[in-house]
Amino acid sequence: MNISSSNPSSYKYEDYRETADWLLSHTEQRPKIAIICGSGLGGLADLLDNKTVFPYKDIPHFPNSTVQGHVSQLVFGELQGKQCVCMQGRFHFYEGYDIAMVTYPVRVFFLLGVETLIITNAAGGLNPNFKVGDIMLIKDHINMPGFAGHNPLCGHNDERFGVRFPCMSDAYDKDLSSLAKETAEEQGCSSFIQQGVYCMLAGPTFETIAECRALQKLGADAVGMSTVPEVVVARHCGLRVFGLSLITNKVVTDYNSQEKANHDEVLETTGMRTQDLQRMHHQQYLQTATTLVISAGI
């Protein structure tokens, strides 16, 4: 689909259905868990066994990711007997995609039968107590594009996906976060596990010092350029959501500082922490299987 011709009402239910049916006809796997990988975190898909890989360019209506650190493919597979689907490469406003295209895969996941969305991102640390390499469990978010009217639920509401006015005060599942904390302790990862509020800006520029200071005053602990639109659509569809931010850099709040944020630093940090994220995810799935009653396979 041509990016420039897309608008929030350009996708109809039949489009999502066509994509879902195409995928279902090309794989026998029926995932209950979907994972969206952030910058440099696509290696999480390597955990899956019995993989079936679909390049985005081959999937009807799917856009392509153009960002370094994002592979453009959908990976179906199994983890300890549980069927999952993993996005290696997500979509962003700054690539030229509108909000309908950014969130398109989430409704496809819903139609595939997915019940839980696990979403990861690379983020800048606003909280002065956070260190580079920390993993933040997202407890809430601040939707800056939403403040400006860029909400993926604007326009006609299709009741087949969800209600007109969905609640967002429970966007991130508390039970899954509690299980993640327990898992982190069991795995010896608790020293770099944080919890906090994620703020989304549209990008692609990193934040100014004044912007970082303002976001801190608003109560944000980390800032990035993704995640929130997908979470909004997931909750609209009734999916449970668990979010992780990998703190890849500390934001600059001092005018005398010589530090500068850059994407290469983000990718370097994600490479160092991917193994820890993988270990945590692996145990997270095992722990949540009982709670979610999703084919534990243990």
Secondary structure as the mmCIF struct_conf table of DSSP 4:
data_model
#
loop_
_struct_conf.conf_type_id
_struct_conf.id
_struct_conf.beg_label_comp_id
_struct_conf.beg_label_asym_id
_struct_conf.beg_label_seq_id
_struct_conf.end_label_comp_id
_struct_conf.end_label_asym_id
_struct_conf.end_label_seq_id
HELX_RH_3T_P HELX_RH_3T_P1 ILE A 3 SER A 5
TURN_TY1_P TURN_TY1_P1 PRO A 8 SER A 9
BEND BEND1 SER A 10 SER A 10
HELX_RH_AL_P HELX_RH_AL_P1 TYR A 13 HIS A 26
BEND BEND2 GLU A 28 GLU A 28
BEND BEND3 LYS A 32 LYS A 32
STRN STRN1 ILE A 33 ILE A 36
TURN_TY1_P TURN_TY1_P2 SER A 39 GLY A 40
HELX_RH_3T_P HELX_RH_3T_P2 GLY A 42 LEU A 47
STRN STRN2 ASP A 49 PRO A 55
HELX_RH_3T_P HELX_RH_3T_P3 TYR A 56 ASP A 58
BEND BEND4 ILE A 59 ILE A 59
TURN_TY1_P TURN_TY1_P3 PRO A 60 HIS A 61
BEND BEND5 VAL A 67 VAL A 67
TURN_TY1_P TURN_TY1_P4 GLN A 68 GLY A 69
STRN STRN3 GLN A 73 LEU A 79
TURN_TY1_P TURN_TY1_P5 GLN A 80 GLY A 81
STRN STRN4 LYS A 82 GLN A 88
BEND BEND6 GLY A 89 GLY A 89
HELX_RH_3T_P HELX_RH_3T_P4 PHE A 93 GLU A 95
TURN_TY1_P TURN_TY1_P6 GLY A 96 GLY A 96
HELX_RH_AL_P HELX_RH_AL_P2 ILE A 99 VAL A 102
TURN_TY1_P TURN_TY1_P7 THR A 103 THR A 103
HELX_RH_AL_P HELX_RH_AL_P3 TYR A 104 LEU A 112
TURN_TY1_P TURN_TY1_P8 GLY A 113 GLY A 113
STRN STRN5 THR A 116 GLY A 125
BEND BEND7 ASN A 127 ASN A 127
TURN_TY1_P TURN_TY1_P9 PRO A 128 ASN A 129
TURN_TY1_P TURN_TY1_P10 VAL A 132 GLY A 133
STRN STRN6 ILE A 135 ASN A 143
HELX_RH_AL_P HELX_RH_AL_P4 MET A 144 PHE A 147
TURN_TY1_P TURN_TY1_P11 ALA A 148 GLY A 149
TURN_TY1_P TURN_TY1_P12 PRO A 152 LEU A 153
BEND BEND8 GLY A 155 GLY A 155
TURN_TY1_P TURN_TY1_P13 GLU A 159 PHE A 161
BEND BEND9 ARG A 164 PHE A 165
TURN_TY1_P TURN_TY1_P14 SER A 169 ASP A 170
BEND BEND10 TYR A 172 TYR A 172
HELX_RH_AL_P HELX_RH_AL_P5 LYS A 174 GLU A 186
TURN_TY1_P TURN_TY1_P15 GLN A 187 GLY A 188
HELX_RH_3T_P HELX_RH_3T_P5 SER A 190 PHE A 192
STRN STRN7 ILE A 193 MET A 200
BEND BEND11 PRO A 204 THR A 205
HELX_LH_PP_P HELX_LH_PP_P1 PHE A 206 THR A 208
HELX_RH_AL_P HELX_RH_AL_P6 ILE A 209 LEU A 218
TURN_TY1_P TURN_TY1_P16 GLY A 219 GLY A 219
BEND BEND12 ASP A 221 ASP A 221
STRN STRN8 ALA A 222 GLY A 224
BEND BEND13 MET A 225 THR A 227
HELX_RH_AL_P HELX_RH_AL_P7 VAL A 228 HIS A 236
TURN_TY1_P TURN_TY1_P17 CYS A 237 GLY A 238
STRN STRN9 ARG A 240 LYS A 250
HELX_LH_PP_P HELX_LH_PP_P2 VAL A 251 VAL A 252
TURN_TY1_P TURN_TY1_P18 TYR A 255 ASN A 256
HELX_RH_AL_P HELX_RH_AL_P8 HIS A 263 LEU A 292
TURN_TY1_P TURN_TY1_P19 VAL A 293 VAL A 293
BEND BEND14 ILE A 294 ILE A 294
#
